[in-house]
Amino acid sequence: MLKIERFALGALETNAYLILTEDEKRGVIIDPGMDPEPLLERIKEIEIEAVLLTHTHFDHIGGVDAVRELKGCPLYVHEIEQEWLTNGELNGSLMWPQIGGEITAKPAEHLLKEGDRLELLGETFEVFHTPGHSPGSVSFLLAKQQVIFSGDVLFRMSVGRTDLYGGSSRELYASIHEKLFTLDPETHVLPGHGPATTIAFEKEHNPYV
């Protein structure tokens, strides 16, 4: 079984996830956000196979290049948002200059699309294109672990905002109902902000869906 550690990074307390092999020698990182020092300290002695992005809003990419420079690992992002990495207007960082000014990252080594299956850490990460919060939002499913990393699409008792560039309420609710809610009800949801939840709990209790 893989181990999963959560780091709430930066002013927006964005969840970065470190997924580790049982011996903690190899890992994958999802959404290394701003002020990544605690995460960087944790991975000093760990081989990082990849950095995966659920989407490219500034609070999710602030630590991307620091991780890549430290560990020499590749970055994966949905093909729709490849340009957002290098553009502060698209990734939203120029909208809130008080948080830290323009935030960018170098281009990704790998582009994702719906249905991709990434073989990492001896497991399969299934890629679901789940737009709505942003056009290139994706969720990563670890089926054996019954865990999905939902980014800013679905939260405990809430959903992602759709008023940022490229957002769409219609697409967001379609992503939730047609993709996330078709998963096993016991699937654990690890979101981009806030605490974990389950598909079953959100189906029954989330007032937005």
VEXZA-307695 format. One record per residue (C-alpha): residue number from 1; y, z, x; residue in three letters. Coordinates in pm, 1 decimal. Layout:
BEGIN
{NUM; {Y; Z; X}; 'ALA'}
...
REM end
This chain:
BEGIN
{1; {0.0; 0.0; 0.0}; 'MET'}
{2; {349.8; -75.9; 114.7}; 'LEU'}
{3; {611.6; 197.4; 142.0}; 'LYS'}
{4; {959.4; 153.9; -4.3}; 'ILE'}
{5; {1273.4; 338.4; 108.4}; 'GLU'}
{6; {1614.5; 313.7; -59.4}; 'ARG'}
{7; {1956.6; 332.7; 108.2}; 'PHE'}
{8; {2272.5; 353.5; -107.6}; 'ALA'}
{9; {2528.1; 177.4; 112.7}; 'LEU'}
{10; {2903.6; 130.5; 107.5}; 'GLY'}
{11; {3177.4; 217.0; -138.5}; 'ALA'}
{12; {2981.4; 69.7; -430.4}; 'LEU'}
{13; {2659.1; 251.1; -334.8}; 'GLU'}
{14; {2462.0; -70.4; -328.1}; 'THR'}
{15; {2087.5; -17.7; -301.5}; 'ASN'}
{16; {1933.6; -163.6; 12.6}; 'ALA'}
{17; {1554.3; -147.5; 20.6}; 'TYR'}
{18; {1333.9; -118.6; 327.8}; 'LEU'}
{19; {976.4; -220.4; 250.5}; 'ILE'}
{20; {730.6; -103.1; 515.6}; 'LEU'}
{21; {368.2; -151.5; 608.3}; 'THR'}
{22; {162.5; 165.4; 588.9}; 'GLU'}
{23; {192.8; 222.3; 964.6}; 'ASP'}
{24; {571.2; 165.8; 943.2}; 'GLU'}
{25; {563.1; -85.8; 1227.9}; 'LYS'}
{26; {677.3; -387.6; 1023.8}; 'ARG'}
{27; {928.2; -420.1; 742.6}; 'GLY'}
{28; {1132.1; -638.9; 510.5}; 'VAL'}
{29; {1484.9; -556.0; 397.0}; 'ILE'}
{30; {1635.3; -645.7; 61.0}; 'ILE'}
{31; {2016.2; -652.3; 23.4}; 'ASP'}
{32; {2155.7; -480.7; 333.9}; 'PRO'}
{33; {2500.0; -392.1; 205.2}; 'GLY'}
{34; {2824.0; -261.7; 349.9}; 'MET'}
{35; {2837.7; 26.0; 600.4}; 'ASP'}
{36; {2472.7; -24.7; 698.7}; 'PRO'}
{37; {2457.3; 233.1; 980.0}; 'GLU'}
{38; {2190.1; 456.0; 817.4}; 'PRO'}
{39; {1969.6; 152.0; 764.8}; 'LEU'}
{40; {2026.9; 21.9; 1118.6}; 'LEU'}
{41; {1934.4; 359.7; 1262.1}; 'GLU'}
{42; {1613.1; 367.9; 1057.4}; 'ARG'}
{43; {1491.5; 24.8; 1169.8}; 'ILE'}
{44; {1552.0; 62.4; 1544.4}; 'LYS'}
{45; {1179.6; 78.7; 1623.3}; 'GLU'}
{46; {1058.7; -140.4; 1335.6}; 'ILE'}
{47; {986.5; -514.0; 1348.3}; 'GLU'}
{48; {1177.1; -672.0; 1058.5}; 'ILE'}
{49; {1008.1; -987.4; 931.4}; 'GLU'}
{50; {1286.3; -1098.9; 697.2}; 'ALA'}
{51; {1600.5; -1011.7; 506.9}; 'VAL'}
{52; {1590.0; -1111.4; 139.7}; 'LEU'}
{53; {1895.9; -1132.3; -83.4}; 'LEU'}
{54; {1884.6; -1090.1; -459.0}; 'THR'}
{55; {2231.6; -1251.3; -463.3}; 'HIS'}
{56; {2532.4; -1290.4; -236.4}; 'THR'}
{57; {2805.9; -1069.3; -379.0}; 'HIS'}
{58; {2992.7; -900.9; -94.4}; 'PHE'}
{59; {2851.5; -553.7; -152.4}; 'ASP'}
{60; {2498.4; -688.7; -103.7}; 'HIS'}
{61; {2563.6; -889.4; 213.9}; 'ILE'}
{62; {2791.8; -660.4; 417.5}; 'GLY'}
{63; {2515.9; -559.0; 658.8}; 'GLY'}
{64; {2327.5; -887.8; 676.4}; 'VAL'}
{65; {2449.5; -1006.3; 1014.9}; 'ASP'}
{66; {2423.8; -660.2; 1171.2}; 'ALA'}
{67; {2054.9; -650.2; 1080.3}; 'VAL'}
{68; {1995.3; -1004.2; 1203.0}; 'ARG'}
{69; {2169.2; -937.9; 1532.4}; 'GLU'}
{70; {1971.1; -619.5; 1588.1}; 'LEU'}
{71; {1629.6; -751.9; 1486.8}; 'LYS'}
{72; {1646.9; -1132.8; 1519.9}; 'GLY'}
{73; {1502.8; -1187.0; 1174.7}; 'CYS'}
{74; {1559.3; -1473.5; 928.0}; 'PRO'}
{75; {1759.2; -1455.0; 605.5}; 'LEU'}
{76; {1641.7; -1585.0; 267.8}; 'TYR'}
{77; {1883.2; -1667.7; -17.2}; 'VAL'}
{78; {1870.3; -1881.5; -331.6}; 'HIS'}
{79; {1981.2; -2236.4; -262.0}; 'GLU'}
{80; {2260.4; -2221.3; -522.4}; 'ILE'}
{81; {2438.8; -1947.3; -331.8}; 'GLU'}
{82; {2398.0; -2060.7; 27.4}; 'GLN'}
{83; {2771.2; -2137.7; 51.9}; 'GLU'}
{84; {2866.6; -1797.1; -88.3}; 'TRP'}
{85; {2761.0; -1630.5; 236.4}; 'LEU'}
{86; {3050.9; -1789.0; 424.1}; 'THR'}
{87; {3312.1; -1789.8; 146.0}; 'ASN'}
{88; {3495.2; -1471.5; 46.6}; 'GLY'}
{89; {3628.4; -1626.3; -273.6}; 'GLU'}
{90; {3279.4; -1708.6; -398.0}; 'LEU'}
{91; {3116.0; -1380.6; -292.0}; 'ASN'}
{92; {3400.0; -1175.8; -439.6}; 'GLY'}
{93; {3518.1; -992.2; -130.6}; 'SER'}
{94; {3868.6; -1136.9; -152.5}; 'LEU'}
{95; {3907.3; -994.3; -503.4}; 'MET'}
{96; {3900.3; -635.7; -374.8}; 'TRP'}
{97; {4079.7; -638.3; -37.5}; 'PRO'}
{98; {4110.4; -259.3; -47.6}; 'GLN'}
{99; {3733.0; -229.3; -3.8}; 'ILE'}
{100; {3724.2; -404.6; 331.6}; 'GLY'}
{101; {3880.5; -748.4; 330.6}; 'GLY'}
{102; {3684.7; -1072.1; 346.4}; 'GLU'}
{103; {3312.8; -1021.4; 400.8}; 'ILE'}
{104; {3098.7; -1310.5; 516.3}; 'THR'}
{105; {2764.9; -1376.5; 684.2}; 'ALA'}
{106; {2619.2; -1660.8; 884.0}; 'LYS'}
{107; {2422.3; -1928.6; 695.1}; 'PRO'}
{108; {2068.9; -1845.5; 587.1}; 'ALA'}
{109; {1762.3; -1976.3; 767.2}; 'GLU'}
{110; {1564.1; -2021.8; 445.2}; 'HIS'}
{111; {1662.5; -2125.4; 91.2}; 'LEU'}
{112; {1480.1; -1997.1; -216.0}; 'LEU'}
{113; {1401.6; -2145.2; -555.2}; 'LYS'}
{114; {1213.9; -2043.4; -868.9}; 'GLU'}
{115; {841.6; -1998.0; -809.9}; 'GLY'}
{116; {851.1; -1954.8; -433.5}; 'ASP'}
{117; {590.8; -1718.8; -289.9}; 'ARG'}
{118; {678.9; -1550.7; 37.7}; 'LEU'}
{119; {395.5; -1417.2; 249.0}; 'GLU'}
{120; {542.9; -1114.0; 424.6}; 'LEU'}
{121; {390.9; -786.3; 545.7}; 'LEU'}
{122; {51.2; -913.8; 437.6}; 'GLY'}
{123; {166.1; -926.4; 74.1}; 'GLU'}
{124; {315.0; -1187.8; -159.9}; 'THR'}
{125; {675.5; -1166.8; -275.9}; 'PHE'}
{126; {713.2; -1384.1; -587.6}; 'GLU'}
{127; {1058.7; -1529.9; -648.2}; 'VAL'}
{128; {1203.4; -1533.4; -1001.0}; 'PHE'}
{129; {1532.8; -1715.6; -1049.2}; 'HIS'}
{130; {1720.6; -1473.8; -1276.3}; 'THR'}
{131; {2077.5; -1605.7; -1315.1}; 'PRO'}
{132; {2349.6; -1450.7; -1527.4}; 'GLY'}
{133; {2511.0; -1192.5; -1302.7}; 'HIS'}
{134; {2554.6; -1477.9; -1057.3}; 'SER'}
{135; {2412.8; -1832.1; -1065.6}; 'PRO'}
{136; {2177.2; -1778.9; -773.6}; 'GLY'}
{137; {2050.2; -1432.4; -858.9}; 'SER'}
{138; {1680.6; -1382.7; -793.2}; 'VAL'}
{139; {1432.4; -1102.1; -847.1}; 'SER'}
{140; {1142.9; -1033.8; -610.8}; 'PHE'}
{141; {808.4; -925.1; -755.3}; 'LEU'}
{142; {541.7; -741.6; -560.1}; 'LEU'}
{143; {266.0; -784.5; -816.4}; 'ALA'}
{144; {4.5; -569.7; -641.8}; 'LYS'}
{145; {251.6; -284.0; -619.2}; 'GLN'}
{146; {382.2; -342.1; -974.2}; 'GLN'}
{147; {738.7; -342.5; -841.3}; 'VAL'}
{148; {1024.9; -584.2; -902.6}; 'ILE'}
{149; {1356.1; -581.1; -715.8}; 'PHE'}
{150; {1599.5; -690.6; -986.5}; 'SER'}
{151; {1929.9; -700.5; -798.5}; 'GLY'}
{152; {2220.4; -669.0; -1043.2}; 'ASP'}
{153; {2041.8; -827.6; -1338.7}; 'VAL'}
{154; {1877.7; -521.7; -1496.2}; 'LEU'}
{155; {1963.8; -155.5; -1440.7}; 'PHE'}
{156; {1839.5; 167.7; -1592.2}; 'ARG'}
{157; {2001.7; 169.9; -1938.7}; 'MET'}
{158; {2236.6; -114.7; -1845.5}; 'SER'}
{159; {2264.9; -477.2; -1733.6}; 'VAL'}
{160; {2468.1; -665.2; -1475.7}; 'GLY'}
{161; {2827.8; -767.1; -1540.4}; 'ARG'}
{162; {2888.3; -1132.8; -1619.8}; 'THR'}
{163; {3265.1; -1159.3; -1576.2}; 'ASP'}
{164; {3256.1; -1257.0; -1208.6}; 'LEU'}
{165; {3258.5; -1616.4; -1081.1}; 'TYR'}
{166; {2955.0; -1806.7; -1207.9}; 'GLY'}
{167; {2844.2; -1529.4; -1443.8}; 'GLY'}
{168; {2695.1; -1601.3; -1785.6}; 'SER'}
{169; {2592.9; -1355.7; -2057.9}; 'SER'}
{170; {2363.8; -1614.7; -2213.9}; 'ARG'}
{171; {2182.0; -1673.0; -1885.1}; 'GLU'}
{172; {2163.2; -1301.5; -1809.8}; 'LEU'}
{173; {1991.6; -1216.0; -2136.1}; 'TYR'}
{174; {1761.0; -1514.3; -2101.6}; 'ALA'}
{175; {1662.6; -1394.8; -1754.0}; 'SER'}
{176; {1587.6; -1047.5; -1884.3}; 'ILE'}
{177; {1397.2; -1144.4; -2198.8}; 'HIS'}
{178; {1219.0; -1458.3; -2076.6}; 'GLU'}
{179; {1128.3; -1340.9; -1726.4}; 'LYS'}
{180; {1161.3; -968.2; -1657.3}; 'LEU'}
{181; {1045.1; -851.5; -1999.4}; 'PHE'}
{182; {732.0; -1068.4; -1975.7}; 'THR'}
{183; {605.8; -855.3; -1684.7}; 'LEU'}
{184; {354.9; -572.5; -1721.4}; 'ASP'}
{185; {536.5; -289.2; -1903.7}; 'PRO'}
{186; {443.7; -47.1; -1625.6}; 'GLU'}
{187; {624.0; -255.7; -1363.0}; 'THR'}
{188; {876.2; -44.8; -1172.8}; 'HIS'}
{189; {1226.7; -192.0; -1160.3}; 'VAL'}
{190; {1423.5; -124.9; -841.3}; 'LEU'}
{191; {1781.9; -237.0; -915.2}; 'PRO'}
{192; {2081.8; -317.0; -698.1}; 'GLY'}
{193; {2262.1; 1.6; -804.9}; 'HIS'}
{194; {2148.6; 331.5; -947.7}; 'GLY'}
{195; {1804.4; 479.5; -1011.9}; 'PRO'}
{196; {1472.2; 307.2; -1063.4}; 'ALA'}
{197; {1327.2; 245.2; -1406.6}; 'THR'}
{198; {1039.0; 56.8; -1569.6}; 'THR'}
{199; {1013.1; -250.4; -1787.0}; 'ILE'}
{200; {865.5; -40.9; -2069.2}; 'ALA'}
{201; {1152.2; 210.6; -2060.0}; 'PHE'}
{202; {1419.7; -61.6; -2067.6}; 'GLU'}
{203; {1253.5; -246.3; -2354.0}; 'LYS'}
{204; {1260.6; 70.2; -2561.2}; 'GLU'}
{205; {1582.7; 239.7; -2452.3}; 'HIS'}
{206; {1828.4; -4.6; -2296.1}; 'ASN'}
{207; {2113.0; -40.7; -2548.3}; 'PRO'}
{208; {2228.1; -375.7; -2405.6}; 'TYR'}
{209; {1903.0; -566.8; -2454.5}; 'VAL'}
REM end
